[in-house]
């Protein structure tokens, strides 16, 4: 039964990923200069809540609710897999939110993801 839960979650994440990838524009932009901007990042900086935000309220709601469920309801032995998937989802959504062409599509995609997650995580007694 637990394998079914894991497979259902992975399927949900895959569907969301495919949706985002198929709706991304690959049209090149024109104009501007091609110079690179170098940003020095320190990897020692602690994560802050703002740094973890996607910037789209529906996506931030999804991340907050699913992470709370995973951290409190999913059995410890399965958490690392769910957390890894959430990290991938967060990165994908942050990248899409940074692109003005793909950001508008995140609103409905994240709403759909939350609706699917409600069903997926109900088996762990997560409600929202």
Buried (B, 14 or more C-beta within 10 A) or exposed (E): EEEEBBEBBBEBBEBBBEBBEEBEEEEEEEEEEEEEEEEEEEEEEEEEEEEEBBBBEBBBBBBBBBBEBBEEBBEEEBEEBBBEBBEEBBEBBBEBBEEEEBBEBBEEBBBBBBEBBBEBBEBBEBEB
